[in-house]
Amino acid sequence: MPNKFKYFLLNLINLFLIQINLIKCQNQTDQLNNQTNSSTNSPNILPLQLKIGLLFANSTQALRLLFGFAQSAPAINLAIKRARNESLIDNINFTFTWLNCNCDTSLAAGYTNKLFLDENVDAIIGPPCVTAALVAGYDASFYNFPMFLWGATVAADLFDQNVYPTVTNINSNTKMLAIAVQSVIWEFQWKEISLIYIQDDARRACGYFQKDFEDIINPSSNITIVFKMEIYPKMESIKDAIKELKNRSRIILTCFDNNYDRRNFLLAATDMGLVENNDYILIIPLLRNQGMLQMVSIGRNGSKYDGFWKDTNSTNDGRDADALKAARRSIIIDLENRSNAQIDSFMGKMYAEFGQSPFNCSDSCMGGPEDQNPSSFSRSLHDATYAYLRALNNTMEKFGYITKEMARNGTLITNMSRGEFQGETGNVIFDQQGNRQPIFYVTMLDASDQPQVVAEINFVSNNTNLKKRYTDESTIWVNSNGKRPLYKPICGYTGTDCPPDMTTYIIIAIGLVVLIVLSFTFGIGYAIREKKKEKRRLTKECIIPFIELRNLKEIKNNDGSNIEINKSLRSIQSISNLSTNTKLTANIESKKLETENYSHFLYNREVVFGIKYQVRVRIFNEDLTQLRKIKQLDHDNLNKFCGVCTDAPILYGIWKYCQRGSLKDLIAKEQYVGDSFVMFTLMRDIASGLIALHGSFAGAHGMLSSENCLINDRWQVKISDFGLNMIRESQPMSKRKLLWTAPELLRENNRKGTKEGDVYSFAIICCELVNRETVWNGVEREDDVDGLF
């Protein structure tokens, strides 16, 4: 009995001690939860620990000012503080690891894998560069982990949820911007515009914008680009472009990736006389949430926002007044922006966070004296981080809890990011497809040179809504004498599109006899009629209606039994006799009738081929004269020009067909060119054609290559594709086509060419003949042709 009592007493003491320890541990846990920001109402739930990977661009001062680590990372602290104040992440703690991919696609791909596989991060914020994001997004989709983009990631491809289902982009995209620009042009009933753009390697927004804009303005949009050019960021190049478009377009759509190029264009517009009258308007689209403002450094740890025409360099050039003149003729279309007070408040918080944990970077760690301010895209990083924290909170609210596996589920977190919040870049709205729905502001300067929002553009259910903020349109054109500028002069750019003013003749006729008046009037009427008749004649000679061109490929499919058609098709197929490969011979007909670069037609019962041009240009009277001269050129080694077709779905240059194809095709097949006599004959024909071309009005070919040296059925070389400079200057040119171009012409972006440049191209062709292989043979070389340029 005593032993049983002793055993019972010992058990009772042990139970009491265990209970005391449990209470003590519980008190310690409560104290720890009260001391941390990630406290929870349920003491039995431990805080979730997440590791976040960050990608920055930090290798140059230009990149640091845009996406630098030290200049941007404090925005993450501000986003976390806001989320904790709003009790969004009470039970979650974060650690960070970061790398600098520096807008390099190879580094972006490698570092994304390193962060996920080696560092075992749960999400990645970045990269901030568009080309790097396009590559890194593939890794995020493959491993199904969340990626939140910030910075200049504005390519429309990044918003394709089928390709990037785990990527959330805080930015809007260039396609939405292109739609907004189109709506403004429609609103003011402008039908003809020019497009000028300068892009840089860091942001590249303008390259994507110009492509998206051209895709948007299809023929049904009733907008024509009469002049388009990508120009180099030099004042001379900018002025040359303005000189070219000055007599072609009044509405100038521009795009600049950096503020320096934009201000240079304003100065060039003033210098070239575009602002002397009220005829010209500049449209400047942006995706920066700044409108007509720009961030200006005011010294160490200080910045402000000022007019976009102001010089931001420490050594002011004193030309702000000249830039302002062009700014008064400008329309800026940019994303919704916050007020100056709100932006200044955010910047003040950023300065306070410099050097703080966990990033601990300030002063010399940030770089030189010019690197001591927040980056241009720090507000974008704040909103991307906050969007990620909201997605975590939305996951907890939906399921009642969140685990590490749920936080690493990219598809889940991306779906949970949908919704709306007020960010530092404006009101952030993610639709069901994961795209940020933008609000664009159309801004102009008022009479006191203060920015005023004249219209607001938003998107509702895939519909564009432009809301005007004015009732009297003359108020927004206060800097243009109260009148909306016309997209072209009433009497044309040469002043010849209007009938002559007869007032002078009427005054003279008062003092003359009726017979003289009648005779003079009759002479004027006859001259006008003959001028129009001559214009119609020139147009008919050089402009071929599309209805007169019969596409051989379509004819073959629809009327293959026609004797005349079969004869034409046999003429096309004759080139396949150069090869003994029967499979090639069987397929040559379908390949040659229609390609990406040309088509074959039946015109006036003869086979011709049409070179496709990816641009639309306006044919002026002087251009018709030029085309007529080209058509009249007649030489044994110059191919016959038939005319241009402008009313087809795509612009064509029509030339006489040569049965044996191009010299490039002959060299590629490595037949006949091995004979020295044949090589000499071919070289002699090309030289003869060049001599004739250089002695003509054309002066030079400009783009001579083995592709446009054609061979007829008599093995005679015919040089083709010359003289159409009015089209070639606007035509996008692939890098492969530039392999025959002289270096000095490449540096000057000279499409018209020179005689010396033609001789250089002729030398390259001779090398092809001697070596019996095409220039930069991609089959035998591992290097890509893009590496040459």
C-alpha positions in Angstrom: 0.0 0.0 0.0 2.8 2.5 0.7 4.5 1.6 -2.6 1.2 2.3 -4.5 0.8 5.6 -2.8 4.4 6.5 -3.5 4.0 5.6 -7.2 0.7 7.7 -7.4 2.5 10.7 -5.7 5.4 10.6 -8.2 3.0 10.6 -11.2 1.1 13.5 -9.8 4.3 15.5 -9.3 5.4 14.7 -12.9 2.1 15.8 -14.4 2.3 19.1 -12.4 5.8 19.8 -13.7 4.8 19.1 -17.3 1.9 21.4 -17.0 4.2 24.2 -15.6 6.6 23.8 -18.5 3.8 24.0 -21.1 2.5 27.2 -19.5 6.0 28.6 -19.5 6.6 27.8 -23.2 3.2 29.2 -24.1 4.1 32.5 -22.4 7.4 32.6 -24.3 5.6 32.1 -27.6 3.1 34.8 -26.8 5.9 37.2 -26.0 7.7 36.4 -29.2 4.6 36.9 -31.3 4.0 40.3 -29.6 7.5 41.4 -30.5 7.4 40.6 -34.3 5.5 42.1 -37.2 4.3 38.7 -38.2 2.1 38.0 -35.1 -1.0 35.8 -35.4 -4.2 35.4 -33.4 -3.6 31.6 -33.3 -0.6 30.9 -31.1 -0.3 27.3 -32.4 0.5 28.6 -36.1 4.1 29.3 -36.7 5.0 32.3 -39.0 5.6 31.4 -42.6 9.1 32.1 -43.8 9.4 33.0 -47.5 12.6 33.7 -49.5 12.3 36.2 -52.3 14.7 36.5 -55.2 15.3 40.0 -56.8 16.8 40.9 -60.2 18.2 44.3 -60.9 20.3 46.1 -63.6 23.3 47.8 -62.0 26.3 47.6 -64.3 26.3 51.2 -65.7 25.2 54.6 -64.4 22.4 54.7 -67.0 21.0 51.4 -65.7 21.4 52.4 -62.1 19.3 55.6 -62.7 16.6 53.4 -64.2 16.7 50.0 -62.3 19.7 50.2 -59.9 19.7 47.9 -56.8 20.5 50.6 -54.2 18.3 53.1 -55.9 15.3 50.8 -56.2 15.4 48.2 -53.4 14.1 50.5 -50.6 10.7 50.6 -52.4 10.4 46.9 -51.3 10.7 48.0 -47.7 8.0 50.6 -48.2 5.6 48.1 -49.8 6.2 45.6 -46.9 5.5 48.3 -44.3 2.3 49.3 -46.0 1.2 45.7 -46.2 1.9 45.2 -42.5 0.1 48.3 -41.5 -2.9 47.0 -43.5 -2.5 43.6 -41.8 -2.1 41.8 -45.1 1.0 39.7 -44.1 0.8 39.4 -40.3 2.0 35.8 -40.2 4.6 35.9 -42.9 8.3 36.8 -42.7 10.6 37.5 -45.6 14.3 37.1 -46.5 15.8 38.4 -49.7 18.6 37.5 -52.1 19.4 39.5 -55.2 21.4 39.4 -58.4 22.2 41.9 -61.1 21.2 40.6 -64.6 22.0 44.0 -66.2 19.4 43.6 -69.0 21.5 40.7 -70.4 19.2 37.8 -71.6 21.8 35.1 -70.9 22.3 36.4 -67.4 18.6 36.7 -66.8 18.0 33.1 -67.9 20.9 31.8 -65.8 20.2 33.8 -62.7 16.5 32.9 -62.7 17.4 29.2 -62.7 20.1 29.9 -60.0 17.6 31.7 -57.8 15.0 28.9 -58.1 17.2 25.8 -58.0 20.2 26.9 -55.9 18.8 29.6 -53.7 15.4 27.9 -53.4 13.5 31.2 -53.5 9.7 31.2 -53.3 9.1 34.0 -55.8 11.1 36.4 -58.0 10.5 40.1 -58.4 12.1 41.2 -61.7 13.9 41.4 -64.0 13.1 45.1 -65.0 14.3 44.9 -68.6 11.9 43.8 -71.4 14.3 41.5 -73.3 15.5 39.9 -70.0 11.9 39.4 -68.8 10.8 37.7 -72.0 13.5 35.0 -71.4 13.2 34.8 -67.6 9.4 34.4 -67.9 9.8 31.1 -69.6 11.7 29.7 -66.6 9.0 30.9 -64.3 6.3 29.2 -66.4 8.4 26.0 -66.6 9.0 25.7 -62.9 5.5 27.2 -62.0 6.8 29.7 -59.5 5.5 33.3 -59.2 7.3 36.2 -61.0 6.3 39.8 -60.6 7.7 42.2 -63.2 8.5 45.9 -62.9 10.5 48.5 -64.7 10.4 48.8 -68.5 8.7 45.4 -69.2 6.2 46.8 -71.6 6.2 44.3 -74.5 2.7 43.0 -75.3 4.0 39.4 -75.5 4.6 39.4 -71.8 0.8 39.7 -71.2 0.0 36.4 -73.1 -1.2 34.1 -70.3 -0.9 31.1 -72.5 2.9 31.7 -72.6 3.5 33.3 -69.2 0.8 31.9 -66.9 2.8 32.5 -63.8 4.0 36.1 -64.6 2.2 39.2 -63.2 3.3 42.5 -64.8 2.7 45.8 -63.0 3.1 47.7 -66.3 0.7 48.4 -69.1 2.0 47.4 -72.6 2.8 49.1 -75.9 -0.2 47.6 -77.6 -2.6 49.4 -75.3 -0.6 52.6 -75.8 -0.9 52.2 -79.5 -4.7 51.8 -79.2 -4.8 55.0 -77.1 -2.7 56.9 -79.7 -5.1 55.7 -82.4 -8.1 56.9 -80.5 -6.6 60.4 -80.2 -5.8 60.6 -83.9 -9.4 59.5 -84.7 -10.8 62.1 -82.3 -9.0 64.9 -84.2 -9.8 63.4 -87.6 -6.2 63.1 -88.8 -5.7 60.7 -91.6 -2.0 61.0 -92.5 0.9 60.9 -90.0 4.6 60.3 -89.9 6.3 58.1 -87.4 9.8 58.9 -86.0 11.4 56.9 -83.2 14.7 56.5 -81.3 15.2 53.5 -79.0 17.9 52.5 -76.6 19.2 49.2 -75.4 17.9 49.4 -71.9 14.2 50.2 -72.3 13.4 49.3 -76.0 9.8 50.5 -75.6 9.8 52.4 -78.9 10.8 49.4 -80.9 7.8 47.4 -79.6 5.5 50.5 -79.8 6.1 51.2 -83.5 5.5 47.5 -84.4 2.3 47.4 -82.3 1.1 50.7 -83.8 1.5 49.5 -87.4 -0.4 46.4 -86.5 -3.2 48.4 -85.0 -3.7 50.8 -87.9 -4.9 48.3 -90.5 -6.5 49.7 -93.8 -9.9 50.0 -92.1 -8.6 52.4 -89.5 -8.3 55.2 -92.2 -4.8 56.2 -90.9 -1.8 56.2 -93.3 1.8 56.5 -92.3 3.2 58.6 -95.1 6.8 58.7 -93.6 8.5 56.4 -91.2 12.1 56.3 -89.9 14.1 55.0 -87.0 16.8 57.7 -86.5 20.1 57.7 -84.7 20.3 59.7 -81.4 22.4 62.5 -83.0 21.2 66.0 -83.7 22.3 65.8 -87.4 20.3 62.6 -87.9 17.3 64.1 -86.2 17.4 67.3 -88.4 17.8 65.2 -91.5 14.7 63.2 -90.6 12.7 66.5 -90.0 13.9 67.8 -93.3 12.6 64.7 -95.1 9.2 64.7 -93.4 8.6 68.4 -93.4 6.9 68.4 -96.8 5.2 65.1 -96.3 3.4 65.2 -93.0 2.0 67.7 -90.5 1.1 65.3 -87.7 4.4 63.8 -86.4 4.1 60.7 -84.1 7.3 60.4 -82.1 8.7 57.9 -79.6 11.8 58.3 -77.5 13.1 55.8 -74.9 15.1 58.5 -73.0 14.5 62.1 -72.1 17.7 63.4 -73.7 16.7 62.3 -77.2 13.2 63.7 -76.7 14.6 67.1 -75.8 17.0 67.1 -78.7 14.0 66.5 -81.0 12.2 69.5 -79.5 15.3 71.6 -80.2 15.7 70.3 -83.7 12.0 71.0 -84.4 12.5 74.6 -83.4 15.7 74.9 -85.4 14.1 73.5 -88.5 11.2 75.9 -88.4 8.4 73.5 -87.4 7.1 75.8 -84.7 7.2 79.1 -86.6 3.6 78.6 -87.6 0.7 76.5 -86.3 0.8 73.8 -88.9 2.7 71.0 -87.1 1.8 68.9 -84.1 4.0 66.4 -82.2 2.4 63.4 -80.6 4.6 61.8 -77.8 3.4 58.5 -76.3 4.8 57.3 -73.0 4.5 54.6 -70.4 6.1 56.4 -67.5 3.3 57.8 -65.3 4.9 61.2 -65.7 2.9 63.1 -68.3 4.7 66.4 -69.1 7.0 66.1 -66.2 10.4 64.5 -65.7 12.5 63.7 -62.6 15.3 66.2 -62.1 18.2 65.8 -59.6 18.7 68.8 -57.3 21.9 67.5 -55.7 22.8 64.8 -53.2 19.7 63.1 -51.8 17.3 65.4 -53.6 15.1 65.4 -56.7 12.0 67.1 -58.0 9.7 67.0 -61.0 9.9 69.6 -63.7 8.7 70.3 -67.3 9.9 67.7 -69.9 11.4 70.5 -72.0 13.9 71.5 -69.3 17.6 70.6 -69.5 18.5 68.1 -66.7 22.2 68.2 -67.2 24.4 70.0 -64.6 25.8 72.2 -67.4 22.6 73.8 -68.7 22.7 74.6 -72.4 20.4 77.7 -72.0 17.9 76.5 -74.6 14.9 75.7 -72.4 13.0 78.5 -74.1 13.6 77.0 -77.6 12.5 73.5 -76.4 9.4 75.1 -74.8 8.3 76.4 -78.2 8.1 72.9 -79.5 6.6 71.6 -76.3 3.6 74.0 -76.9 3.0 72.1 -80.2 3.1 68.7 -78.4 0.5 66.2 -77.2 1.7 63.7 -74.6 -0.2 60.5 -74.0 0.9 58.8 -70.8 -0.4 56.6 -68.0 -2.4 58.1 -65.1 -0.1 59.9 -62.8 -0.2 60.8 -59.1 0.1 64.4 -58.0 3.5 66.1 -57.4 2.8 66.1 -53.6 2.2 62.3 -53.6 5.3 61.7 -55.6 7.4 63.9 -53.4 6.1 62.1 -50.4 7.1 58.8 -51.8 10.5 60.1 -52.7 11.0 61.4 -49.2 10.3 57.9 -47.8 12.7 56.4 -50.3 15.5 58.7 -49.1 14.7 57.7 -45.5 15.1 54.0 -46.4 18.5 54.3 -48.0 21.0 52.2 -46.1 18.3 50.4 -44.0 18.1 46.7 -43.5 17.9 44.2 -45.2 19.6 45.9 -48.2 22.0 48.1 -46.2 23.3 50.1 -49.2 23.9 53.9 -49.1 26.5 56.5 -50.1 29.5 54.9 -51.8 27.6 51.6 -52.1 25.1 53.4 -54.4 27.8 54.6 -56.8 28.9 58.1 -57.7 27.5 61.5 -56.7 24.9 61.3 -59.5 23.6 57.9 -58.2 22.3 59.1 -54.8 18.6 59.4 -55.8 15.8 57.0 -56.2 15.6 55.3 -59.6 13.1 56.3 -62.2 11.2 53.0 -61.8 11.3 52.7 -58.0 7.5 53.4 -57.9 7.0 50.6 -60.3 9.0 48.2 -58.0 6.9 49.3 -55.0 3.6 48.4 -56.8 5.0 45.1 -58.1 6.0 44.1 -54.5 2.7 45.3 -53.0 0.8 43.3 -55.7 2.7 40.2 -54.7 1.9 40.8 -51.0 -1.8 41.3 -51.8 -1.8 38.0 -53.7 -0.4 36.2 -50.6 -3.1 37.8 -48.5 -5.9 36.9 -51.0 -4.7 33.3 -50.9 -4.9 33.2 -47.1 -8.4 34.8 -47.2 -9.7 32.3 -49.7 -8.3 29.1 -48.1 -8.1 30.3 -44.5 -4.4 29.5 -44.4 -1.3 29.5 -46.6 1.6 27.1 -46.8 5.0 27.3 -48.5 3.8 25.1 -51.3 0.9 27.4 -51.9 3.2 30.4 -51.9 5.4 28.8 -54.5 2.5 27.9 -56.8 2.9 30.4 -59.6 -0.4 29.8 -61.2 -2.3 30.1 -57.9 -0.5 33.3 -56.8 -1.0 34.9 -60.3 -4.7 34.2 -60.1 -4.8 35.6 -56.6 -3.2 38.9 -57.8 -6.4 39.9 -59.7 -8.1 43.0 -58.3 -7.6 46.7 -57.7 -5.6 48.9 -55.4 -4.2 52.4 -55.3 -0.5 52.2 -56.0 2.4 54.7 -56.4 2.0 54.5 -60.2 -1.7 55.3 -60.0 -4.8 53.1 -59.7 -3.7 49.5 -60.4 -6.4 47.2 -61.9 -5.7 43.6 -63.0 -8.5 42.1 -65.2 -9.4 38.4 -65.3 -6.7 37.8 -67.9 -4.0 39.2 -65.7 -3.5 42.3 -67.7 -3.3 45.7 -66.0 -6.0 47.9 -67.3 -4.5 51.3 -68.0 -5.9 54.8 -67.8 -4.2 57.2 -70.2 -4.2 60.9 -69.9 -3.9 63.2 -72.9 -1.9 66.3 -71.8 -1.2 69.6 -73.5 0.2 73.0 -72.3 -2.3 75.8 -71.6 -1.8 79.5 -72.3 0.4 79.8 -69.2 2.6 76.8 -70.2 1.1 74.6 -67.5 0.2 71.0 -68.2 -3.6 70.4 -68.6 -5.3 67.0 -69.1 -7.6 67.5 -72.0 -8.9 63.9 -72.3 -8.9 60.6 -70.5 -8.7 57.2 -72.2 -9.7 54.0 -70.5 -10.6 50.4 -71.5 -13.9 48.8 -70.6 -14.7 45.2 -71.8 -12.1 45.5 -74.6 -13.7 48.8 -75.7 -11.7 52.1 -75.8 -13.5 55.0 -74.2 -12.1 58.6 -74.7 -13.6 61.1 -72.3 -13.0 64.7 -73.1 -12.4 67.2 -70.4 -13.3 70.2 -72.5 -16.4 71.6 -74.0 -14.9 74.1 -76.4 -12.2 72.6 -78.6 -10.6 75.9 -79.3 -9.5 76.1 -75.6 -7.1 73.2 -76.0 -5.5 74.8 -79.2 -4.7 78.0 -77.4 -1.0 77.6 -78.6 -2.2 77.1 -82.2 -4.4 80.2 -82.6 -7.4 78.3 -81.3 -7.7 76.0 -84.3 -7.1 72.4 -84.7 -4.1 71.8 -87.1 -4.9 70.1 -90.4 -3.1 66.8 -91.3 -2.1 68.3 -94.7 -2.3 71.7 -96.3 -5.5 72.6 -98.2 -3.5 73.2 -101.4 -1.0 70.3 -100.8 2.6 70.6 -99.7 3.6 72.1 -103.0 0.7 74.5 -103.1 -0.4 73.1 -106.5 -3.5 71.1 -105.4 -5.8 74.2 -105.5 -7.0 75.9 -108.6 -5.2 79.2 -109.3 -6.6 82.4 -107.8 -8.4 84.3 -110.6 -8.7 87.6 -108.7 -5.6 89.2 -110.4 -6.8 88.2 -113.8 -10.2 89.7 -113.1 -8.6 93.0 -112.1 -6.5 93.1 -115.3 -9.5 92.1 -117.4 -11.4 95.3 -116.3 -9.1 97.4 -118.4 -9.0 95.0 -121.3 -11.4 94.2 -124.1 -13.7 91.3 -123.7 -11.9 89.4 -126.4 -8.6 89.4 -124.5 -10.3 88.4 -121.3 -12.1 85.5 -123.0 -8.9 84.4 -124.7 -6.9 84.6 -121.5 -9.5 82.7 -119.5 -9.7 80.0 -122.2 -5.9 79.6 -122.0 -5.9 79.2 -118.3 -8.6 76.6 -118.4 -6.8 74.7 -121.2 -3.6 74.7 -119.2 -5.3 73.3 -116.2 -7.0 70.6 -118.2 -3.7 69.7 -119.9 -1.9 69.6 -116.6 -4.5 67.2 -115.1 -4.5 65.2 -118.3 -0.7 64.9 -118.1 -0.9 63.9 -114.5 -3.4 61.1 -115.4 -1.2 60.0 -118.2 1.9 59.8 -116.0 -0.1 58.0 -113.4 -1.5 55.5 -116.0 2.0 54.9 -117.3 3.7 54.2 -114.0 0.8 53.0 -111.6 -0.5 49.6 -112.4 -4.0 48.8 -111.1 -4.1 45.7 -109.0 -7.1 44.4 -111.1 -4.8 44.1 -114.1 -2.4 41.8 -112.3 -3.4 38.2 -112.3 -1.7 36.2 -109.5 -0.2 33.0 -111.1 -0.6 31.0 -107.9 -4.3 31.7 -107.6 -4.8 31.2 -111.4 -3.0 27.8 -111.1 -5.4 26.7 -108.4 -8.5 28.0 -110.1 -7.8 27.6 -113.8 -4.9 25.1 -114.2 -6.3 23.9 -117.6 -5.9 27.2 -119.4 -3.3 26.9 -122.1 -2.0 30.4 -121.6 -1.7 29.8 -117.9 0.1 26.5 -118.3 2.6 28.2 -120.6 3.3 30.9 -117.9 3.7 28.2 -115.2 6.2 26.3 -117.4 8.1 29.5 -117.8 8.4 29.8 -114.0 9.2 26.1 -113.6 12.1 26.3 -116.2 14.4 27.5 -113.4 14.1 24.1 -111.8 16.0 22.6 -114.7 19.2 23.9 -113.2 18.9 21.2 -110.5 18.9 17.5 -111.0 17.1 16.9 -107.8 13.7 15.6 -108.8 12.2 16.4 -105.4 13.3 20.0 -105.7 11.9 20.1 -109.3 8.5 18.9 -108.0 8.3 21.5 -105.4 9.9 24.5 -107.2 6.7 25.7 -108.8 4.8 26.2 -105.5 7.8 27.8 -103.9 8.5 30.3 -106.6 5.0 31.5 -107.4 4.6 33.2 -104.0 7.2 33.9 -101.3 7.5 36.3 -98.4 9.4 38.8 -100.6 7.8 38.6 -104.1 4.9 37.2 -106.1 4.4 36.3 -109.8 1.7 37.8 -111.9 0.4 37.7 -115.5 0.4 41.3 -116.8 -0.4 42.1 -120.5 0.0 38.4 -121.3 3.5 38.4 -119.9 4.9 36.9 -116.7 6.2 39.6 -114.3 7.3 39.4 -110.7 6.3 41.9 -108.0 8.7 42.8 -105.2 6.7 43.2 -101.9 7.3 46.3 -99.8 6.2 46.3 -96.1 5.4 50.0 -96.1 2.8 52.4 -97.6 4.3 55.5 -99.2 2.5 58.3 -100.9 3.5 58.8 -104.6 4.0 62.5 -105.4 4.1 64.2 -108.8 7.9 64.2 -108.7 7.9 60.5 -107.8 5.7 59.8 -110.9 8.3 61.6 -113.1 11.0 59.5 -111.5 9.1 56.3 -112.1 8.6 57.2 -115.7 12.3 57.7 -116.2 13.0 54.3 -114.7 10.5 52.7 -117.0 12.2 54.4 -120.0 15.6 53.0 -119.1 16.6 50.4 -121.8 19.8 48.4 -121.7 20.8 44.8 -122.3 21.9 44.4 -118.7 19.2 46.4 -116.9 15.9 44.6 -116.1 12.8 46.3 -117.5 10.7 48.1 -114.9 6.9 47.9 -115.5 5.5 50.1 -112.7 4.2 50.1 -109.1 0.9 48.8 -107.8 -0.4 50.9 -104.9 -4.0 49.7 -104.5 -3.1 46.1 -103.7 -3.2 44.8 -100.1 0.6 45.4 -100.1 2.8 47.7 -102.2 4.4 46.0 -105.2 7.2 47.0 -107.5 6.6 45.2 -110.8 9.5 44.1 -113.0 10.0 41.9 -116.0 10.4 38.2 -115.1 13.8 36.5 -115.8 13.4 32.7 -116.3 16.6 31.5 -114.7 16.1 33.3 -111.4 18.8 35.3 -109.5 22.5 34.9 -109.5 22.3 34.0 -105.8 20.1 31.0 -106.7 22.7 30.0 -109.4 25.6 30.2 -106.9 23.6 28.3 -104.3 23.1 25.4 -106.7 26.9 25.5 -107.6 26.2 24.8 -111.2 27.9 26.4 -114.2 29.7 29.0 -112.2 32.8 26.8 -111.9 33.6 27.5 -115.5 35.9 30.5 -115.8 34.4 31.7 -119.0 30.9 31.7 -117.5 32.1 33.6 -114.4 33.8 36.2 -116.6 30.7 36.5 -118.8 28.5 37.0 -115.7 30.9 39.6 -114.2 31.1 41.4 -117.5 27.3 41.7 -117.7 27.0 43.1 -114.2 29.8 45.6 -114.9 28.1 46.6 -118.1 24.8 47.1 -116.3 26.4 49.2 -113.6 28.1 51.4 -116.2 24.8 52.1 -117.8 23.1 52.7 -114.5 25.8 55.1 -113.3 25.6 57.0 -116.5 21.8 57.5 -116.1 19.7 59.8 -114.0 19.6 57.2 -111.2 23.2 57.7 -110.5 23.6 54.5 -108.3 21.9 51.3 -107.4 22.3 51.5 -103.6 21.4 47.9 -102.7 23.2 45.9 -105.4 23.5 42.2 -104.5 23.4 38.8 -106.1 19.7 38.6 -105.2 18.8 41.4 -107.6 21.1 40.3 -110.4 18.7 38.2 -112.5 19.4 35.8 -115.4 17.2 35.4 -118.4 16.8 32.4 -120.7 19.8 33.5 -122.7 22.1 33.5 -119.6 22.3 37.2 -119.7 22.5 39.1 -116.4 19.8 41.8 -115.8 20.3 44.2 -112.8 16.9 44.8 -111.1 15.4 46.7 -108.2 17.0 50.1 -108.8 15.7 53.7 -108.7 12.8 53.2 -106.2 14.4 55.4 -103.5 11.1 56.9 -102.5 10.0 53.4 -101.3 13.4 52.1 -100.2 14.0 54.9 -97.6 10.9 53.8 -95.6 11.3 50.0 -96.2 12.5 48.0 -93.2 15.7 46.2 -94.2 16.9 42.9 -92.8 20.4 42.6 -91.7 21.1 39.8 -94.3 20.3 42.2 -97.1 23.0 44.6 -95.8 25.8 42.1 -96.3 26.6 43.6 -99.7 26.4 47.2 -98.5 29.6 49.3 -98.1 30.5 50.1 -94.5 30.3 53.9 -95.1 26.8 53.6 -96.3 25.8 51.5 -93.2 27.3 54.1 -90.9 25.4 56.9 -92.7 22.2 54.8 -93.1 22.3 55.8 -96.8 19.7 53.9 -98.7 20.2 55.9 -102.0 23.7 54.6 -102.4 26.8 55.9 -104.3 28.7 54.7 -107.3 31.6 53.8 -105.0 29.3 51.7 -102.8 28.0 49.9 -105.9 31.6 49.0 -106.8 32.0 47.5 -103.3 28.8 45.5 -103.8 30.1 44.3 -107.2 33.3 43.1 -105.6 31.3 41.1 -103.0 29.3 39.5 -105.9 32.6 38.6 -107.7 33.8 37.0 -104.5 30.6 34.9 -104.5 31.3 33.8 -108.1 34.9 33.0 -107.5 34.2 31.1 -104.2 31.1 29.5 -105.7 29.1 30.1 -102.5 26.7 32.8 -101.3 27.9 35.6 -99.1 28.1 34.6 -95.4 27.0 31.1 -96.1 24.9 30.2 -93.0 25.2 26.5 -93.8 29.0 26.4 -93.4 29.3 29.0 -90.6 28.4 28.7 -87.0 28.2 32.5 -86.5 24.9 34.3 -86.9 24.7 37.1 -89.5 23.3 39.3 -86.7 26.7 39.2 -85.0 28.1 41.3 -87.8 26.1 44.4 -87.1 
